[in-house]
Amino acid sequence: MRIATWNINSVRSRIERVAAFLERHDVDVLALQETKCRDDQFPGLELSAMGYEYAHHGLNQWNGVAIVSRVGLEDVATSFADDQPLFGEPEVLEARSIGATCNGVRLWSLYVPNGRDLDHPHYAYKLAWLERLRASGAQWLADDPKAPIALAGDWNIIPTDDDVWDVAAFEGKTHVSQPERDAFDAVVDAGYADVVRPHTPGPGVYTYWDYQQLAFPKKRGMRIDFVLGSPAFADRVTGAFIDREERKGKGASDHAPVVVDLED
């Protein structure tokens, strides 16, 4: 089974790219982030024609997550824990997680909050969001240590200095702060391994390049898209790669897809 994750940065603008990607790489399940649409706006007709089911969680033109599958789509959930509104205001709920069981694998498509600035309320929201994910993930494995679970998506965290083109450029900014890195490591310590890095080792291996200042041709990127797997999931991984070619060309997302292969 082949699973992929991709921050598509507006699925309505890039549905043709999504369809072509699914076909070109023979993908069975795709986790999407930053779909930027409501549920009724999700462009699913082309996916359905290709034999894929889909589940989408989108509240407005921001954020949004989806799972697209041709191997089953069951037990869909749109939060990994009790929904907590941003800044304690119910009207600021954000669509950042969706889970489903696909051919026996429990997959979560996650769009971790950005954080914005270290002194911004969204930064505290980000850390609280990650703590709820850690607690939920730990409970899932406590309930069933043999459950194959994948936490896939845009984590908006640069876990190590090697995961960014110049860590000095991020001094005093989000994504590299120690609390964010600690929160990422806490999910790993809860039992979820980075299943892609062993197959894509070394510095300079990125999944995101900003649209500004020719970041992509200048190789000024960062690795912020990950698939973290439970022991039962990680044991089945036979390979993984980052499709850097998808960052090229007119109308590309600023993220590249991350693909993981599992033995049945």
PyMOL commands that set and color helices and strands:
alter all, ss='L'
color gray80, all
select helices_A, chain A and resi 15-25+39-41+45-49+86-88+90-92+121-143+161-163+167-170+178-189+197-199+212-214+231-234+244-247
alter helices_A, ss='H'
color red, helices_A
select strands_A, chain A and resi 2-7+29-33+53-57+65-69+74-77+97-102+105-111+149-154+193-194+208-209+221-222+225-229+237-242+258-262
alter strands_A, ss='S'
color yellow, strands_A
deselect
rebuild
show_as cartoon
